């Protein structure tokens, strides 16, 4: 049987779901079944973006209401870190190639750059009115952060961890994506 990790943050649980194996009939039973429920710390607070680092199996979860960045190890099925100090964290993006995790911290109007796996803060990029979604353009070595209230994307040099410009969007943008 193939096992998939599917996050269900309703009820503050991470649910491990089993999918039918190849050739197994889906008509004889439901296509997914619950294997386990794993409680997450921090109480009934709002969650926002999540990002998986497939190389380490770490899932980074923005716990917006609690102002925490949760780190869930999908290999051991447990929370390995619950980092405080991220007021109104919205976006989060793991970039394994750079050994970095980026977090949009709306409560401080900044993008926080963390080293992974140590989770040590490398830099804080201030001046973003409401940072939200984050995208990485590998070929250009740039991070793009949507600034909802600023109606722009802030462009960050991923090698220097510093803001280098903006892209005016002419309206509110809560998310940003990069398509190579």
N, CA and C of each residue as an Amber inpcrd file, in Angstrom:
protein
   540
   0.8410000  -1.1750000   0.0000000   0.0000000   0.0000000   0.0000000
   0.8870000   1.2380000   0.0000000   0.5510000   2.1820000  -0.8390000
   1.2800000   3.4320000  -0.9220000   0.7300000   4.3700000   0.1480000
   1.6100000   4.9830000   0.9080000   1.1820000   5.9040000   1.9530000
   1.5030000   7.3200000   1.5220000   0.5600000   8.1990000   1.6990000
   0.7230000   9.6050000   1.3490000   0.4630000  10.4460000   2.5920000
   1.1710000  11.5370000   2.7150000   0.9310000  12.4740000   3.8020000
   0.0040000  13.5500000   3.2700000  -1.1490000  13.6470000   3.8620000
  -2.1040000  14.6790000   3.4970000  -2.3950000  15.4810000   4.7460000
  -2.2460000  16.7820000   4.6550000  -2.4480000  17.6180000   5.8260000
  -3.8900000  18.0550000   5.9300000  -4.4230000  17.8570000   7.0720000
  -5.7490000  18.3430000   7.3770000  -5.6220000  19.1800000   8.6330000
  -5.5740000  20.4930000   8.4660000  -5.3580000  21.3460000   9.6100000
  -6.6490000  21.6640000  10.3430000  -7.7700000  21.1710000   9.8460000
  -9.0220000  21.3000000  10.5720000  -8.8790000  20.4580000  11.8240000
  -9.1250000  21.0490000  12.9570000  -8.9700000  20.3240000  14.2120000
  -7.5230000  20.2260000  14.6400000  -6.6400000  20.9770000  13.9820000
  -5.2240000  21.0190000  14.3300000  -4.5800000  19.6410000  14.3230000
  -4.8470000  18.8910000  13.3140000  -4.2970000  17.5530000  13.2120000
  -3.5650000  17.3880000  11.8910000  -2.5250000  16.5960000  11.9080000
  -1.9000000  16.1310000  10.6860000  -2.4000000  14.7140000  10.5110000
  -2.9970000  14.4270000   9.3840000  -3.5700000  13.1070000   9.1710000
  -2.7200000  12.3360000   8.1660000  -2.3760000  11.1260000   8.4980000
  -1.6860000  10.2460000   7.5680000  -2.7580000   9.4130000   6.8700000
  -2.7670000   9.4860000   5.5590000  -3.8080000   8.8440000   4.7730000
  -3.1640000   7.7900000   3.8890000  -3.8070000   6.6420000   3.7910000
  -3.3190000   5.5700000   2.9230000  -4.1480000   5.5540000   1.6470000
  -3.4800000   5.4890000   0.5270000  -4.1430000   5.3620000  -0.7740000
  -4.0560000   3.9070000  -1.2050000  -5.0000000   3.4420000  -2.0260000
  -4.9530000   2.0610000  -2.4780000  -3.6950000   1.7940000  -3.2950000
  -3.1610000   0.6060000  -3.1620000  -1.9910000   0.1990000  -3.9390000
  -2.4140000  -0.0270000  -5.3850000  -1.4400000  -0.0050000  -6.2820000
  -1.7360000  -0.2760000  -7.6930000  -2.4450000  -1.6140000  -7.8220000
  -3.5010000  -1.6350000  -8.6080000  -4.2470000  -2.8740000  -8.8340000
  -5.2970000  -3.1670000  -7.7870000  -5.2560000  -2.4740000  -6.6500000
  -6.2460000  -2.6970000  -5.6030000  -7.5330000  -1.9790000  -5.9860000
  -8.6370000  -2.6190000  -5.7860000  -9.9300000  -2.0720000  -6.1600000
 -10.2930000  -0.8780000  -5.2910000 -10.6590000   0.2210000  -5.9500000
 -11.1260000   1.3820000  -5.2080000 -12.6220000   1.2910000  -4.9450000
 -13.2980000   0.3990000  -5.6540000 -14.7430000   0.2930000  -5.4610000
 -15.0820000  -0.4870000  -4.2100000 -14.1610000  -1.3240000  -3.7320000
 -14.4400000  -2.1290000  -2.5490000 -14.3300000  -1.3220000  -1.2560000
 -13.6650000  -0.1750000  -1.2960000 -13.5370000   0.6690000  -0.1200000
 -13.2790000   2.1050000  -0.5510000 -13.3400000   2.9880000   0.3930000
 -13.0920000   4.4000000   0.1030000 -11.6790000   4.5700000  -0.4430000
 -11.4650000   5.5580000  -1.3180000 -10.1300000   5.7290000  -1.9150000
  -9.0490000   6.1240000  -0.9130000  -9.4380000   6.7210000   0.1970000
  -8.4810000   7.0960000   1.2240000  -9.0040000   6.6460000   2.5770000
  -8.0870000   6.2610000   3.4530000  -8.5100000   5.9260000   4.8040000
  -7.5110000   6.5070000   5.7910000  -8.0070000   6.8950000   6.9500000
  -7.1910000   7.5130000   7.9760000  -6.2980000   6.4690000   8.6330000
  -5.0080000   6.7650000   8.7120000  -4.0600000   5.8850000   9.3870000
  -3.7470000   6.3720000  10.7910000  -3.6330000   7.6940000  10.9580000
  -3.2880000   8.2490000  12.2650000  -3.6340000   9.7230000  12.2950000
  -3.8470000  10.2350000  13.4860000  -4.0080000  11.6700000  13.7000000
  -2.9260000  12.1060000  14.6710000  -2.2330000  13.1650000  14.3040000
  -1.1300000  13.6590000  15.1140000  -1.4210000  15.0920000  15.5110000
  -1.6070000  15.3630000  16.7940000  -1.9200000  16.7320000  17.2110000
  -0.7370000  17.6700000  16.9750000  -1.0660000  18.9120000  16.6560000
  -0.0580000  19.9360000  16.4770000  -0.1170000  20.8970000  17.6610000
   1.0240000  21.4420000  18.0900000   1.0260000  22.3600000  19.2400000
   0.4740000  23.7260000  18.8560000   0.1220000  24.4990000  19.8580000
  -0.2280000  25.8890000  19.6240000  -1.6940000  26.2280000  19.7250000
  -2.5260000  25.2610000  19.9940000  -3.9400000  25.5590000  20.1610000
  -4.6480000  25.8160000  18.8500000  -5.8970000  26.2110000  18.9640000
  -6.7590000  26.4270000  17.7960000  -6.4780000  27.7970000  17.1980000
  -5.3820000  27.9100000  16.5220000  -4.9730000  29.1570000  15.8910000
  -4.9610000  28.9720000  14.3880000  -5.0870000  30.0490000  13.6670000
  -5.1430000  29.9980000  12.2040000  -3.8140000  29.5520000  11.5910000
  -3.9160000  28.6360000  10.6220000  -2.7680000  28.2030000   9.8460000
  -2.8440000  28.8540000   8.4680000  -1.6960000  29.0290000   7.8240000
  -1.6830000  29.6090000   6.4920000  -0.8410000  28.7010000   5.5860000
   0.1240000  29.2290000   4.8890000   0.8980000  28.4600000   3.9130000
   1.6960000  27.3330000   4.5660000   2.0610000  26.3590000   3.7080000
   2.9230000  25.2490000   4.1020000   3.9130000  25.0080000   2.9660000
   5.0840000  24.4830000   3.2870000   6.0700000  24.1840000   2.2570000
   6.8800000  22.9620000   2.6780000   7.0090000  22.0180000   1.7580000
   7.7350000  20.7770000   2.0210000   9.1260000  20.8260000   1.4050000
  10.1150000  20.4570000   2.1900000  11.4720000  20.2440000   1.6890000
  11.5860000  18.7450000   1.4400000  11.4430000  18.3060000   0.1900000
  11.4490000  16.8650000  -0.0770000  12.7740000  16.1880000   0.2360000
  13.8680000  16.9420000   0.2380000  15.1720000  16.3360000   0.5190000
  15.3130000  15.9310000   1.9840000  14.6980000  16.6850000   2.8830000
  14.7990000  16.3790000   4.3160000  13.5170000  15.7680000   4.8800000
  12.4260000  15.9330000   4.1460000  11.1300000  15.4730000   4.6510000
  10.5060000  16.4390000   5.6360000  11.0840000  17.6230000   5.7920000
  10.5330000  18.6150000   6.7240000   9.4230000  19.4100000   6.0370000
   8.3120000  19.5330000   6.7520000   7.1970000  20.3370000   6.2960000
   7.1310000  21.5650000   7.1870000   7.2440000  22.7370000   6.5870000
   7.2110000  24.0010000   7.3160000   5.7880000  24.5410000   7.2330000
   5.2160000  24.8770000   8.3830000   3.8170000  25.2790000   8.4690000
   3.7340000  26.6410000   9.1530000   3.1080000  27.6110000   8.4800000
   2.9010000  28.9320000   9.0570000   1.6840000  28.8780000   9.9730000
   1.9020000  29.0030000  11.2650000   0.8110000  29.0290000  12.2390000
   0.5280000  30.5000000  12.5430000  -0.2090000  31.1120000  11.6290000
  -0.4290000  32.5500000  11.6300000  -0.9980000  33.0780000  12.9390000
  -2.0470000  32.4630000  13.4480000  -2.7150000  32.9460000  14.6470000
  -1.8620000  32.8870000  15.8950000  -0.9420000  31.9340000  15.9480000
  -0.0740000  31.7800000  17.1180000   1.2720000  32.4820000  16.9340000
   1.5480000  32.9800000  15.7120000   2.8220000  33.6460000  15.4600000
   3.9980000  32.6970000  15.5520000   3.7940000  31.4530000  15.0700000
   4.8400000  30.4330000  15.1750000   5.0810000  29.7780000  13.8240000
   6.2980000  29.3120000  13.6220000   6.6490000  28.4930000  12.4750000
   6.8180000  27.0670000  12.9860000   5.9450000  26.1720000  12.5120000
   6.0360000  24.7600000  12.9060000   6.8670000  24.0040000  11.8890000
   7.6530000  23.0510000  12.3860000   8.4330000  22.1810000  11.5180000
   8.0210000  20.7520000  11.8330000   7.4130000  20.1040000  10.8390000
   6.9250000  18.7320000  10.9810000   7.8310000  17.8180000  10.1760000
   8.3370000  16.7590000  10.7990000   9.1820000  15.7820000  10.1190000
   8.2810000  14.6900000   9.5660000   8.1360000  14.6490000   8.2560000
   7.2390000  13.6720000   7.6230000   7.8210000  12.2600000   7.6290000
   9.0920000  12.1300000   7.9930000   9.7010000  10.7920000   8.0680000
   9.4490000  10.1430000   9.4270000   9.3750000  10.9680000  10.4690000
   9.1380000  10.4290000  11.8200000   7.7300000  10.7410000  12.3220000
   6.9730000  11.5030000  11.5240000   5.5940000  11.8640000  11.8660000
   5.4880000  12.5990000  13.1980000   6.3480000  13.5970000  13.3740000
   6.2550000  14.3820000  14.5980000   6.7330000  15.8100000  14.3460000
   6.2420000  16.7070000  15.1920000   6.6870000  18.0920000  15.1560000
   8.0670000  18.1460000  15.7970000   9.0420000  18.6930000  15.0730000
  10.4070000  18.7540000  15.5970000  10.7820000  20.1540000  16.0580000
   9.9670000  21.1500000  15.6900000  10.2220000  22.5080000  16.1620000
   8.9330000  23.3180000  16.0830000   8.7800000  24.2010000  17.0540000
   7.6790000  25.1620000  17.0760000   8.3130000  26.4900000  17.4650000
   8.6600000  27.2710000  16.4600000   9.4590000  28.4770000  16.6620000
   8.5850000  29.6960000  16.9090000   8.7660000  30.3720000  18.0490000
   8.0150000  31.6050000  18.3230000   8.6730000  32.7960000  17.6200000
   8.0080000  33.9400000  17.7000000   8.6160000  35.1640000  17.1870000
   8.3030000  35.4620000  15.7370000   7.1950000  34.9350000  15.2250000
   6.7840000  35.1560000  13.8470000   5.3500000  35.7190000  13.8350000
   5.1370000  36.9280000  14.3820000   3.7700000  37.4440000  14.4930000
   3.0700000  37.5530000  13.1360000   1.8850000  36.9700000  13.0670000
   1.0540000  36.9130000  11.8460000   1.8140000  36.3380000  10.6550000
   2.5820000  35.2770000  10.8650000   3.2920000  34.6170000   9.7700000
   2.2700000  34.1290000   8.7490000   2.5020000  34.4440000   7.5110000
   1.5970000  34.0240000   6.4440000   2.3230000  33.0270000   5.5490000
   3.1660000  33.5180000   4.6610000   3.8510000  32.6490000   3.7110000
   5.0560000  31.9620000   4.3000000   5.3600000  30.7990000   3.7340000
   6.5870000  30.0780000   4.0850000   7.0170000  29.3010000   2.8460000
   8.3180000  29.2880000   2.5870000   8.8420000  28.5590000   1.4350000
  10.1930000  27.9530000   1.7840000  10.2930000  26.6340000   1.6330000
  11.5730000  25.9410000   1.7900000  12.2680000  25.9240000   0.4320000
  13.5450000  26.2710000   0.4220000  14.3420000  26.2210000  -0.8050000
  15.5590000  25.3460000  -0.5010000  15.4130000  24.0260000  -0.6960000
  16.4830000  23.0910000  -0.3230000  17.8200000  23.3770000  -1.0090000
  17.7920000  23.8500000  -2.2740000  19.0410000  24.1230000  -2.9960000
  19.8860000  25.1680000  -2.2870000  19.2260000  26.0660000  -1.5620000
  19.9430000  27.1390000  -0.8640000  20.1100000  26.8720000   0.6250000
  19.5290000  25.7750000   1.1030000  19.5150000  25.4800000   2.5380000
  18.8920000  26.6440000   3.3090000  17.7420000  27.1130000   2.7830000
  17.0450000  28.2430000   3.3780000  15.5550000  27.9630000   3.4990000
  14.9550000  28.6530000   4.4550000  13.5090000  28.7070000   4.5990000
  13.1680000  30.1850000   4.6970000  12.1950000  30.6160000   3.9050000
  11.7600000  32.0090000   3.8910000  10.3840000  32.0900000   4.5370000
  10.1820000  33.0900000   5.3880000   8.9070000  33.2510000   6.0910000
   8.4440000  34.6990000   6.0030000   7.2010000  34.8800000   5.5500000
   6.5800000  36.2090000   5.5000000   5.9900000  36.5120000   6.8680000
   6.5140000  37.5220000   7.5220000   6.0630000  37.8680000   8.8700000
   5.3370000  39.2130000   8.7910000   4.0210000  39.1250000   8.5690000
   3.2150000  40.3300000   8.3670000   3.1850000  41.2220000   9.6020000
   3.2510000  40.6360000  10.7810000   3.2230000  41.4160000  12.0150000
   4.4460000  42.2980000  12.2070000   5.5020000  42.0230000  11.4630000
   6.7230000  42.8460000  11.5390000   7.0650000  43.4610000  10.1820000
   6.2020000  43.2340000   9.1720000   6.3960000  43.7900000   7.8260000
   7.7460000  43.3800000   7.2450000   8.0620000  42.0780000   7.3790000
   9.3780000  41.6290000   6.9340000   9.3500000  40.2060000   6.3920000
  10.3820000  39.8960000   5.6300000  10.6550000  38.5320000   5.1940000
  11.8190000  38.0460000   6.0470000  11.6280000  36.9150000   6.7310000
  12.6900000  36.3460000   7.5530000  13.3470000  35.2250000   6.7610000
  14.6630000  35.2390000   6.7220000  15.4390000  34.2090000   6.0350000
  16.0980000  33.3460000   7.1020000  15.7900000  32.0440000   7.0700000
  16.3620000  31.0970000   8.0370000  17.2740000  30.1180000   7.3220000
  18.3350000  29.7000000   8.0010000  19.1680000  28.6090000   7.5020000
  18.4900000  27.3040000   7.8670000  18.4980000  26.3840000   6.9400000
  18.0210000  25.0470000   7.2960000  19.2280000  24.1140000   7.1750000
  19.3530000  23.1260000   8.0070000  18.3720000  22.6390000   8.9700000
  18.4560000  23.2920000  10.3500000  19.4170000  24.1740000  10.5820000
  19.6060000  24.7390000  11.9270000  18.4610000  25.6560000  12.3640000
  17.7300000  26.2080000  11.4140000  16.6260000  27.1370000  11.6820000
  17.0930000  28.3970000  12.4040000  18.3010000  28.7990000  12.0830000
  18.8710000  30.0330000  12.6160000  18.5540000  31.1770000  11.6640000
  18.1380000  32.3290000  12.2080000  17.8160000  33.4830000  11.3800000
  19.0880000  34.0280000  10.7410000  19.0940000  34.1060000   9.4090000
  20.2160000  34.6600000   8.6470000  20.0500000  36.1480000   8.4160000
  18.7860000  36.5300000   8.1130000  18.5410000  37.9230000   7.7690000
  17.0560000  38.2430000   7.9050000  16.7660000  39.5220000   8.0170000
  15.3960000  40.0290000   8.0250000  15.3390000  41.1460000   6.9870000
  14.4090000  41.0280000   6.0640000  14.2650000  42.0350000   5.0130000
  13.0020000  42.8250000   5.3340000  13.1980000  44.0620000   5.7570000
  12.1020000  44.9060000   6.2510000  11.4780000  45.7190000   5.1230000
  10.4070000  46.4350000   5.4960000   9.7990000  47.3870000   4.5700000
   8.7480000  46.8060000   3.6490000   8.2180000  45.6440000   3.9850000
   7.1700000  45.0250000   3.1700000   5.8600000  45.2190000   3.9450000
   4.9210000  45.9640000   3.3760000   3.7140000  46.3220000   4.1190000
   2.9520000  45.1020000   4.6340000   2.6360000  44.1620000   3.7590000
   1.9690000  42.9190000   4.1760000   2.5260000  41.7680000   3.3490000
   3.6730000  41.2000000   3.7850000   4.2700000  40.0920000   3.0350000
   3.3820000  38.8600000   3.1160000   3.2680000  38.1420000   2.0090000
   2.3800000  36.9800000   1.9820000   3.0410000  35.8380000   1.2180000
   2.6140000  35.5630000  -0.0010000   3.1430000  34.4340000  -0.7680000
   4.5840000  34.6420000  -1.1960000   5.3070000  33.5170000  -1.3430000
   6.7330000  33.5660000  -1.6810000   6.9980000  32.5800000  -2.8150000
   7.8180000  32.9930000  -3.7810000   8.2170000  32.1020000  -4.8770000
   9.7220000  32.2270000  -5.0930000  10.3190000  31.1550000  -5.6270000
  11.7600000  31.1430000  -5.9070000  11.9810000  30.8910000  -7.3870000
  12.7730000  31.7470000  -8.0130000  13.1850000  31.5830000  -9.4100000
  14.6370000  31.1230000  -9.3940000  14.8260000  29.8180000  -9.4900000
  16.1610000  29.2230000  -9.3300000  17.1680000  29.7600000 -10.3440000
  16.8010000  29.8130000 -11.6080000  17.7320000  30.2570000 -12.6440000
  18.1870000  31.6960000 -12.4690000  17.3300000  32.5170000 -11.9140000
  17.6480000  33.9300000 -11.6990000  18.1750000  34.2060000 -10.2940000
  18.1350000  33.2030000  -9.4190000  18.5650000  33.3600000  -8.0180000
  17.8030000  34.4870000  -7.3250000  16.4700000  34.4740000  -7.5330000
  15.6430000  35.5220000  -6.9430000  14.4620000  34.9210000  -6.1950000
  14.1030000  35.5970000  -5.1250000  12.9070000  35.3040000  -4.3430000
  11.9260000  36.4280000  -4.6330000  10.6490000  36.0710000  -4.8100000
   9.5950000  37.0650000  -5.0160000   8.6050000  36.9370000  -3.8670000
   8.3060000  38.0540000  -3.2240000   7.3970000  38.0810000  -2.0800000
   6.2340000  39.0100000  -2.4180000   5.0190000  38.4680000  -2.3860000
   3.8790000  39.3460000  -2.6500000   3.6670000  40.2600000  -1.4480000
   3.4460000  41.5190000  -1.7370000   3.1480000  42.5310000  -0.7260000
   1.7070000  42.9640000  -0.9880000   0.7750000  42.3480000  -0.2560000
  -0.6510000  42.5810000  -0.5090000  -1.0140000  44.0520000  -0.4690000
  -0.6530000  44.7450000   0.5960000  -1.0670000  46.1360000   0.7520000
  -0.2390000  47.0750000  -0.1130000   0.9890000  46.6980000  -0.4180000
   1.8480000  47.5170000  -1.2650000   1.5730000  47.3300000  -2.7440000
   0.6970000  46.3730000  -3.0800000   0.3100000  46.0920000  -4.4670000
   1.5280000  45.8520000  -5.3670000   2.4170000  45.0040000  -4.8480000
   3.6640000  44.7530000  -5.5680000   4.2490000  43.4150000  -5.1390000
   5.2320000  42.9690000  -5.8720000   6.0990000  41.8750000  -5.4430000
   7.4430000  42.5000000  -5.1040000   7.9990000  42.1040000  -3.9760000
   9.3440000  42.5430000  -3.6030000  10.3120000  41.4930000  -4.1230000
  11.3590000  41.9240000  -4.7940000  12.3450000  41.0310000  -5.3900000
  13.5720000  40.9850000  -4.4810000  13.9930000  39.7550000  -4.1410000
  15.1100000  39.5410000  -3.2220000  16.1950000  38.7470000  -3.9400000
  17.4340000  39.2000000  -3.8280000  18.5780000  38.4460000  -4.3360000
  18.8070000  37.2850000  -3.3700000  18.5950000  36.0570000  -3.8270000
  18.6830000  34.8860000  -2.9560000  20.1140000  34.5820000  -2.5290000
  21.1090000  35.0760000  -3.2510000  22.4960000  34.8340000  -2.8550000
  22.9270000  35.7860000  -1.7420000  22.4120000  37.0190000  -1.7820000
  22.8070000  38.0310000  -0.7980000  21.7550000  38.2270000   0.2940000
  20.5820000  37.6120000   0.1230000  19.4740000  37.7870000   1.0820000
  19.1540000  39.2520000   1.2980000  19.0360000  40.0040000   0.1960000
  18.7090000  41.4260000   0.3050000  17.7240000  41.8140000  -0.7900000
  16.8630000  42.7940000  -0.4770000  15.8990000  43.2970000  -1.4530000
  16.6410000  44.0640000  -2.5390000  16.2610000  43.8110000  -3.7940000
  16.9330000  44.4900000  -4.9080000  15.9650000  45.2500000  -5.8030000
  14.6590000  45.1460000  -5.5420000  13.7030000  45.8760000  -6.3660000
  12.2820000  45.4420000  -6.0920000  11.3790000  46.0040000  -6.8840000
   9.9650000  45.6630000  -6.7670000   9.3650000  45.5170000  -8.1660000
   8.2720000  44.7750000  -8.2270000   7.4740000  44.6720000  -9.4420000
   6.0970000  45.2020000  -9.0760000   5.7270000  46.3630000  -9.6530000
   4.4080000  46.9450000  -9.3790000   3.3410000  46.0640000 -10.0160000
   2.2960000  45.7690000  -9.2530000   1.2380000  44.8840000  -9.7420000
  -0.0650000  45.6220000 -10.0250000  -0.2090000  46.8280000  -9.5140000
  -1.4010000  47.6100000  -9.7900000  -2.6470000  47.1360000  -9.0610000
  -2.4760000  46.2960000  -8.0650000  -3.5970000  45.7900000  -7.2790000
  -3.0820000  44.8330000  -6.2250000  -3.9830000  44.4460000  -5.3520000
  -3.6180000  43.5460000  -4.2600000  -3.2900000  42.1590000  -4.7960000
  -2.2040000  41.5840000  -4.3040000  -1.8050000  40.2290000  -4.6970000
  -1.4320000  39.4560000  -3.4470000  -2.1840000  38.4170000  -3.1310000
  -1.9220000  37.6470000  -1.9160000  -0.9600000  36.5090000  -2.1360000
  -0.7440000  36.1290000  -3.3570000   0.1300000  35.0000000  -3.6180000
   0.9690000  35.3280000  -4.8450000   2.1100000  34.6860000  -4.9230000
   2.9540000  34.8190000  -6.1010000   3.4820000  33.4350000  -6.4310000
   3.5970000  33.1440000  -7.7010000   4.0930000  31.8580000  -8.1640000
   5.1250000  32.0930000  -9.2470000   6.0610000  31.1690000  -9.3740000
   7.0540000  31.2500000 -10.4370000   6.9150000  30.0080000 -11.2980000
   6.8270000  30.2020000 -12.6000000   6.7360000  29.1020000 -13.5480000
   7.9440000  29.1690000 -14.4720000   8.9120000  28.2640000 -14.2970000
  10.1260000  28.3360000 -15.1220000   9.8140000  28.0830000 -16.5870000
